[in-house]
């Protein structure tokens, strides 16, 4: 692997962040790029000023969808240090997604070192208010100019950074979720466990229809029996029953969320009964009717924890906490954000500290 090369953008004015960042609207000054060719492997690694991409209209990923991406976050702790939350886990998932659609694996330590340098360069863009973070978006796409259904020969990896606020317009207020049974997003042994654009494209129509009905997102049912809940379009789902917290087990059609994994570990640390299993929509309805259902919440990098106020299914509306987040959702949110900010101990070594390292600057 070649050395990382860095070209620093000229900035004449200091970074000034908006009070209302939104999500995915603002981008930092620099990007990381790396190319893949069969004869060279991954090469040409560089950090350079952000600019528009120029590509041939026949670039393969545009036509055949051979692309993968990740989403993770960096934070500033209360002591002013910069940390990334579980970057190794995210890069492992990026490689897993790549494997499924024939994209070459990346060298995780090398990419993490490059990410460390990229964030160190653009650390002034990291916001410090509640709900805010530096969102990190690595993505890889097939870059051959060719019309034909086959894996690309060449690829490009890019990492962009974006200072963000709360993912949902509601902030940390509970959201309304609609259970979808008119469409199928993913099936086992398909692309459901991969973070690839096609996985999200399949969810768009249902999400738009849900929004017209006053819901924030869609909760998908399994693609075969339309009986078991799987995940929300942007997060994994957890159901808190009276004597158990349950989340759908990973069957191959559900994205293995890093926040999901973190929440499972935290619940175990707290001595709570957490079960990964099949959860039917009928079980949730029955639990609501007999008082066994206490709370529903989602987990994901973008929203971290999102409490569900209402779950709609056919003609039924399951109304939970309508104005304030559920008790467990709030407790988990405070726990995770306290770890992010360095207020609470990082017992599981989830934080990677960003440090300046010697590299070649061009």
C-alpha positions in Angstrom: 0.0 0.0 0.0 1.3 3.4 -1.0 1.8 6.2 1.6 -1.2 8.5 2.3 -0.7 11.8 0.4 -2.3 15.0 1.7 -3.2 18.2 -0.2 -4.5 20.8 2.2 -7.3 23.1 1.0 -6.7 26.9 1.5 -9.3 28.3 3.9 -9.3 32.1 4.4 -12.2 32.2 6.9 -12.8 30.2 10.1 -15.4 27.5 10.2 -18.8 28.8 11.3 -21.5 26.2 11.9 -25.1 27.0 11.6 -27.4 26.8 14.7 -29.6 24.4 12.7 -27.3 21.9 11.0 -30.0 19.5 9.8 -28.6 16.2 8.5 -26.4 15.7 5.5 -26.6 19.2 4.3 -23.1 20.6 5.1 -19.8 19.1 4.2 -16.2 19.7 5.4 -13.3 21.0 3.3 -11.6 17.6 2.6 -12.3 14.1 1.4 -10.3 10.9 1.4 -10.0 9.0 -1.9 -8.5 5.7 -3.0 -8.6 3.8 -6.2 -8.6 0.1 -7.0 -7.2 -1.6 -10.1 -6.5 -5.3 -10.5 -2.8 -4.8 -11.3 -2.2 -2.4 -8.4 -4.8 -3.3 -5.7 -6.0 -0.4 -3.6 -3.7 2.6 -4.4 -3.5 6.3 -4.9 -4.6 7.1 -1.4 -5.0 10.8 -0.8 -6.7 13.4 1.3 -7.6 16.4 -1.0 -10.0 19.4 -1.1 -13.6 18.5 -1.6 -14.8 19.0 -5.2 -17.4 17.6 -7.5 -16.9 14.2 -9.1 -16.3 13.9 -12.9 -17.2 10.6 -14.4 -18.2 8.9 -17.7 -22.0 8.6 -18.2 -21.5 4.8 -18.6 -19.8 4.5 -15.2 -21.1 1.1 -14.1 -22.4 1.8 -10.6 -24.9 4.3 -12.1 -26.5 1.7 -14.2 -26.1 -1.5 -12.2 -25.9 -0.3 -8.6 -22.5 -1.8 -7.6 -21.9 0.4 -4.6 -21.7 0.1 -0.8 -21.5 2.7 1.9 -21.2 3.2 5.7 -22.3 5.7 8.3 -20.4 6.4 11.5 -19.8 9.4 13.8 -17.0 11.4 15.4 -17.6 13.5 18.6 -15.7 15.9 20.8 -15.5 14.8 24.4 -16.0 17.2 27.3 -12.2 17.3 27.7 -11.9 18.5 24.0 -10.6 15.2 22.6 -11.9 13.9 19.3 -13.2 10.3 19.2 -14.8 8.0 16.6 -17.4 5.5 17.8 -16.6 1.9 16.8 -14.9 2.6 13.5 -13.4 -0.9 13.2 -16.9 -2.5 13.4 -18.2 -0.2 10.7 -15.3 -1.0 8.4 -15.8 -4.7 9.0 -19.4 -4.2 7.9 -18.3 -2.2 4.8 -16.1 -5.2 3.8 -19.0 -7.5 4.4 -21.3 -5.5 2.2 -18.5 -5.3 -0.4 -18.1 -9.1 -0.4 -21.7 -9.6 -1.2 -21.6 -7.5 -4.4 -18.1 -8.4 -5.6 -16.2 -5.3 -4.5 -12.6 -5.9 -3.3 -12.0 -5.7 0.4 -10.2 -2.7 1.9 -7.3 -2.9 4.4 -9.1 -1.8 7.5 -6.1 -0.5 9.5 -4.9 1.6 6.6 -8.3 3.1 6.0 -8.8 3.8 9.7 -5.4 5.6 9.7 -6.5 7.7 6.8 -9.8 8.5 8.5 -7.9 9.5 11.6 -5.9 12.0 9.5 -8.9 13.3 7.6 -10.8 14.0 10.8 -7.7 15.6 12.4 -7.5 18.0 9.5 -11.2 18.9 9.5 -11.8 18.7 13.3 -12.9 22.3 13.5 -16.1 21.1 11.7 -17.1 18.9 14.6 -20.1 20.5 16.4 -20.4 20.2 20.2 -24.1 20.9 20.9 -26.5 18.2 22.1 -27.7 15.8 19.3 -24.8 17.0 17.1 -21.8 15.1 15.7 -19.5 14.8 12.7 -21.1 12.2 10.4 -18.7 10.1 8.4 -19.7 8.6 5.1 -17.3 6.1 3.4 -18.5 4.7 0.1 -17.2 2.5 -2.7 -18.4 2.3 -6.3 -17.6 0.4 -9.5 -15.9 3.0 -11.8 -15.5 1.2 -15.1 -17.1 3.0 -18.1 -18.9 0.0 -19.5 -22.5 -1.1 -20.3 -22.9 -4.7 -19.3 -24.0 -6.7 -16.3 -20.8 -7.9 -14.6 -18.7 -6.7 -11.7 -16.6 -3.6 -12.4 -12.8 -4.0 -12.7 -11.9 -0.7 -11.1 -13.3 0.9 -8.0 -13.1 4.2 -6.0 -13.4 4.6 -2.3 -14.3 8.1 -0.9 -14.9 9.3 2.6 -16.8 12.6 3.1 -17.6 14.3 6.4 -20.7 16.2 7.4 -21.5 18.1 10.6 -25.0 17.0 11.6 -27.8 17.6 14.1 -30.7 15.4 14.9 -31.6 13.0 12.1 -35.4 13.2 12.5 -37.1 16.7 12.4 -38.7 15.7 15.7 -35.2 15.7 17.4 -35.4 13.3 20.3 -39.2 13.5 20.4 -41.0 10.2 19.8 -41.7 9.3 16.1 -44.6 7.6 14.4 -43.9 4.4 12.5 -46.1 2.6 10.0 -45.9 -1.2 9.6 -45.7 -1.9 5.9 -47.3 -4.9 4.3 -48.0 -3.6 0.8 -44.3 -3.9 -0.3 -41.3 -6.0 0.5 -37.8 -4.4 1.0 -35.6 -7.4 1.5 -35.6 -11.2 1.7 -33.2 -13.6 3.4 -30.1 -14.4 1.3 -30.7 -11.1 -0.6 -29.2 -7.6 0.1 -31.0 -6.9 3.3 -27.9 -7.3 5.5 -25.8 -5.1 3.2 -25.5 -1.4 3.3 -25.9 -0.9 -0.4 -27.9 1.8 -2.3 -30.4 -0.8 -3.7 -31.3 -1.7 -0.2 -32.5 1.8 0.4 -34.0 2.5 -3.0 -36.4 -0.4 -2.3 -37.7 1.5 0.7 -38.4 4.9 -0.8 -42.0 4.4 -2.2 -43.3 2.9 1.1 -41.6 5.7 3.1 -43.2 8.4 1.0 -46.6 6.8 1.3 -46.1 6.6 5.1 -45.2 10.3 5.3 -48.4 11.2 3.5 -50.3 9.4 6.2 -48.4 11.3 9.0 -45.8 8.7 9.8 -42.0 9.3 10.0 -40.8 5.9 8.9 -41.7 2.4 7.9 -41.3 -0.8 9.9 -40.8 -3.7 7.5 -42.2 -7.2 7.8 -40.3 -10.3 6.6 -40.5 -10.7 2.9 -41.9 -14.3 2.9 -44.6 -14.6 5.4 -45.3 -10.9 6.1 -45.6 -11.9 9.7 -42.4 -11.0 11.6 -41.1 -7.5 12.1 -37.6 -6.8 10.7 -36.3 -3.2 10.8 -37.2 0.4 10.2 -35.9 2.0 7.0 -33.1 3.8 8.9 -32.7 1.9 12.1 -33.1 -1.5 13.9 -36.1 -2.0 16.2 -36.4 -3.0 19.8 -39.6 -4.1 21.6 -39.8 -3.7 25.4 -42.2 -6.2 26.9 -42.9 -6.4 30.6 -40.3 -9.1 31.3 -38.1 -8.9 28.2 -36.5 -6.6 25.6 -36.7 -8.3 22.2 -35.1 -7.4 18.9 -35.4 -9.3 15.6 -32.6 -11.7 15.1 -30.2 -11.3 12.2 -31.6 -13.6 9.5 -29.8 -12.2 6.5 -32.5 -9.6 5.6 -31.7 -7.2 8.4 -28.7 -4.8 8.6 -26.5 -5.8 11.5 -26.5 -2.4 13.2 -23.5 -1.2 15.2 -25.7 0.8 17.5 -28.0 -2.3 17.8 -25.0 -4.3 18.9 -24.0 -1.6 21.4 -27.4 -1.4 22.9 -27.6 -5.2 23.3 -24.3 -5.1 25.2 -25.4 -2.2 27.4 -28.7 -4.0 28.3 -26.7 -7.1 29.2 -24.4 -4.9 31.3 -27.5 -3.6 33.1 -28.7 -7.2 33.8 -31.8 -6.9 31.7 -33.2 -9.8 29.7 -32.4 -9.0 26.0 -33.4 -11.6 23.4 -32.6 -11.7 19.7 -35.5 -13.7 18.2 -38.4 -13.6 15.7 -41.0 -11.1 16.8 -44.4 -11.2 15.1 -46.6 -8.2 14.6 -49.4 -10.2 16.2 -47.3 -10.6 19.4 -46.9 -6.9 19.5 -50.6 -6.2 19.0 -51.5 -8.8 21.7 -48.9 -7.3 24.1 -50.4 -3.9 23.6 -53.9 -5.2 24.3 -53.0 -7.1 27.4 -50.6 -4.5 28.8 -47.4 -6.5 28.3 -46.0 -4.1 25.7 -44.3 -1.2 27.4 -42.1 0.5 24.9 -40.8 0.5 21.3 -37.6 2.2 20.1 -35.2 2.2 17.2 -31.4 2.3 17.1 -29.0 3.5 14.5 -26.0 5.7 13.9 -28.0 8.6 12.5 -30.6 8.9 15.3 -28.7 6.9 17.9 -31.9 6.1 19.8 -35.4 7.0 18.6 -38.5 6.3 20.7 -41.6 5.3 18.9 -44.8 7.1 20.0 -47.3 5.3 17.6 -47.1 2.1 15.6 -49.6 1.9 12.8 -50.7 -1.4 11.3 -53.7 -1.7 9.0 -56.6 0.0 10.9 -54.9 -0.2 14.3 -52.8 2.4 16.0 -50.7 1.3 18.9 -50.2 4.5 20.9 -47.4 4.5 23.4 -45.6 7.6 24.8 -46.9 10.4 22.6 -45.0 13.4 23.9 -41.9 12.2 25.7 -39.4 9.4 24.9 -39.9 6.1 26.6 -38.1 5.4 29.9 -35.6 2.8 28.5 -35.0 4.7 25.2 -34.1 7.8 27.2 -31.8 5.9 29.5 -30.0 4.3 26.6 -29.7 7.6 24.7 -28.2 9.2 27.8 -25.8 6.3 28.2 -24.6 6.3 24.6 -24.2 10.0 24.3 -22.4 10.1 27.7 -19.9 7.5 26.3 -19.5 9.6 23.1 -18.8 12.7 25.1 -16.4 11.0 27.6 -18.7 11.7 30.6 -19.1 7.9 31.2 -16.5 5.2 31.1 -15.9 3.5 27.8 -16.0 0.0 29.3 -15.9 -1.8 26.0 -13.2 0.3 24.2 -15.7 1.5 21.6 -14.0 4.9 21.2 -11.0 5.5 18.9 -9.1 8.7 19.8 -8.1 10.8 16.8 -4.4 11.9 16.9 -2.1 13.7 14.5 0.3 11.1 12.9 3.3 11.8 10.6 2.2 11.6 7.0 3.5 13.0 3.6 1.9 16.4 2.8 2.1 17.4 -0.8 
